[in-house]
Amino acid sequence: MSLAFQTFGGNAHGAGEASGDSPDSSRTIVLLHGLFGSGDNLRLLARGLESRYAVVVPDLPNHGMSPHIDSSTHEKMVEVIEHFIDEQGFPNPILAGHSIGGKLAMLMALRHPGRYPAVVSIDMAPRRYEASHREIMAAMRAMPLHTVHIRKDADQLLSSAVPDAAVRAFLLKNLVRNGEEFQWRLNLDAIANDYDSLLGWDPPESSYNGPALFVGGERSRYLQAHRDTEEIRRFFPTATITMIPDAGHWLHADKPEELLAIMNRFFSGFEQP
């Protein structure tokens, strides 16, 4: 199954187009977004890396412009992403991901430790998380879309379940017009059905000994160095763990320059001249 994607730098040909000459896969980064997001969320980060790498930014299955499938488990999404990487001719790319995308990148690296030259997880640790999105998903699924005439209507309908305006704005990027009515681009049913799986952590019995970077925001609950370092090093023994002050879960939006500087230093540490 093909995924919608954008490419930046290298031999990039634009959104959703395969390059006729595949970039050197050691100079390619596959960058994976988080839950309820799309590749567009990581555009600024991709732009900051494109001078050194070809950056391939797919929409995950059931997200963005990518096809809907029945399952949103880690296992199924990893399978689809690995097929996409093979299909596009990037046999050994660097893996990087934010949030759920970071967890997918970790699982892919652990599944095939010799395949990927480096892995970057942005504000995600190898652990199970507590549920925090059920009310949000219920409100999105229950929204009477036939009553939504402008985006402001949807914003008001979500406001009680999602009081944070910035979070509502992020979620409403998934609301698109289909003729006279609005619809969700997300496959909310599949995501809700497999939500417990997405919270979990069920890795293969292996470790990844290549270069690994974990970057967290000090204001975020998702990656906390004092809590997660031991478990990170269990699976990624050589991992570098860096926390960015005054940043929350959306590091690429809160502190893009700091995040890019950390990633570029990390890449410089193992690149061949």
N, C-alpha and C positions, 0 to 999 in steps of 0.2 A: 504493500500500500504506500502510495506517495504522500508526502506531507507538503503543505504550503511552507515556503521558506524565503528568506532574503539572504543575499550575500553582500559582503562589504570587503573591499580590498582584494589583494591577490589578483586572480583572474575572474573576479566577480562579474556576473552578467546581469545582476538585478534580481528582482523578486521572482521566486518560483521557477527560475531557469537554470538548467544544468550547464556548467561550463563545458565547452568543447574540449579544452585542454585542462584536465583536473590539476589544481594546484598541488605542489609538493605537500603531501599529507602531514609532514612534520611541521609545516608552516600553516596549518589549518586549525582553527578552533571551531568546534561545534558548541554553540552557546544555547543553553536550554532555560526557558522561562519557568515561572512558578505557577501555582494553582490559580485558576480564574484569569490568568494573564494571556499574553500572546507575544510573539517575537518583537512586536513594536515596543513593548515595555523596555527592551534591552537595546534599543537602537543607539542611544547615546553611548553606552558601553562599547558596542560594536564599532562605532565611529572612532572611539578612542584607541582601538586596537588595530584598525585596518591598515595603518601605515607599515606594520610589521607582519601582519598575518592576513590570510583570507579567513574571514569570520562568517560562518554559516549559522543562521539563526532560524530554526524551524519553529512553526507553531506545533505544539504537542497535539497528539490525537485528542479529539473532543474539545479542542480549544481553537480560537482564532479562525483562520480560513481552512484548517485541516479537516479531513473527513471525520465523521462521527463513527465510532465503533461501539460495540456492546459493552466492552470492558474498559475500566480505567485503573486497573491494578498496576502496581509497579512492574510486575513481570510482563504484562502485555505491552505497556508503553515502552519498556526497554527493548522488547522484541521488535516493535515497530520502528523505533529510532535506529537500532542496529541495521535493520533492513534498509532504511533510508540512507544511512552512511554508506553501505555497500552499493546501493543503487546509484548514488551520486559520485562514487569513485574516490572516497576519502578513507582508505583502509586503516590508517593509523593517525587519526586526528587527536589533538589535545581536546579534552573534555572540560567544559565549565558549565556551571548552572547555578541559578538562584533559587532558593527555597526548595520546592519539590524537584525543580530541575537539578539542584545540587545533589539531592538524594538519588535521582536517576543516574547522574554522572558517577557517583560513588559506586552504585550497584553495577554499572557497566564496567568500571575499572576492576572491580573485584571478580566479576565473571570472567574477564579476559585480561589478567594482569599484564601480559606481555604485549598487548595490542596497542595500548594508548600511552603516549610518551609522558603525559602529565595530566593531573586532574585538579580542578579548582572548584571548591564548594563555597558559595556565597551565602552566608547566614543560614546554614543548615548543618546539623550534626548527625552522626550515625546512631540514631536512637528513635524510640517511639515517642510521639507527642500526644498531649491531651487534646480532646476534641474542642474546637473553638469556632467552627464554621457552620454547625448544624442549623442554628437559627437564621443565619444569612441565607443558606441554601433553601431553607423552607420558605423564607420570604420571597426569594427570587422565583421559585417554582410556583408559588401561590399568586404571584402578581397577575391581576386581570389585564393581560396585554391588550385586549380589545378596547379597554378604556384609556389606553395611553395614546395621546395624540401628539404630544411633544415630549422631549426628554425630561423636561421639568416635572411632568406628571409622574414619571417613573421615579424620579428623585424623591418626590414627596411620599410616594407609596413605600419606598424603602427606608425612609428616615427613622421610623420607630425601631426597626430591627437593626439598622446600621446608622447610629447617630453621628459617626465621624464622616464629615463631608468629603474628605479626601478619599476615604475607602469607598464611599458611594460612587464617586467620580471614576475610580479605578474599575469597579464592578460594571458600571454603566457603559464602559467602552465596549462591552460585549453585547449591548443592545443595538440591533440594526434594523433598519426599515426593510420590510418585505412587501412591496406594493403599498397598500394603504395602511398596513399594520406593522407593528414592531414585533421582533422575535429575538430570542437569545441565540447568539452564535454558539455558546457553550452547549455541550450535551449534558445538561444538568442532571438528568435521570441517571446516566451512567456514573457520573462523578459522585452523586449522592449514594448510589448503591454500593460503590467501592470505597467510600470515604474511610471506613475503618482500615482498609488495606493501605491507603495513602498515609494514614497516621503512623503506621507500623514500620518496623525495620526487620526484615527477614533476609539477611545476606547469605551468600554462599560461604562455606567454610574455607576461606582463603584470606590472603592479605595482599595489599598492593604496595610494593616496595619502591616504586618510582616516585618522582617529585610530586608532592601533594600540598596544596595550599587551602587553608580554611580561614576565611575572613568573616568576622562578625561585627555587628554593631553593639556598642556597649549598652544602648537603651533597648535592645531586642531581647526577647526571651528564647529565641530559637537556637542561637549558638552562644554558649556561655563558657568561657575558657576554664574557669574554676570547676565547673561541673562536667564538661565534656572532654577535656584533654585526654584523660586515661582511655576512654572508649575510642576516641579518634586514633590514638597511637596503637591501639589493639589491631585496628584494621589497616592503618596507614602509618607504619612505623617511622617514616621519615618526614611526617607532616610538619609544615610550618603553620602556626596558629597566630593570627593577628587580629586584634580588636581595634575598631575605629571609634574614637570618642565622639559623643554627641551624635550618634547615628542610630537609627532604628533598623527595622527589618529590610526596608527598601534602600539598601546602601547605595545602589546605582543612582537613586534620585536624591538621597540626603547628602551624600559626600562623593560625587562622581570622580572628582580629581584625585582625592585620596585613594579611592578604590583602584583607579587606573594606575596610579603610581605604585601601589603595592603589587598589583598583578604584573606590571612591566618589570619590576625588580625581580620578582619570582621567575619570570620567563628568562630574564637575562642570566640567571644563575645556572641554568642548565643548557642554554642554547649552544650549538656548535658555531664556531666562527665561520 
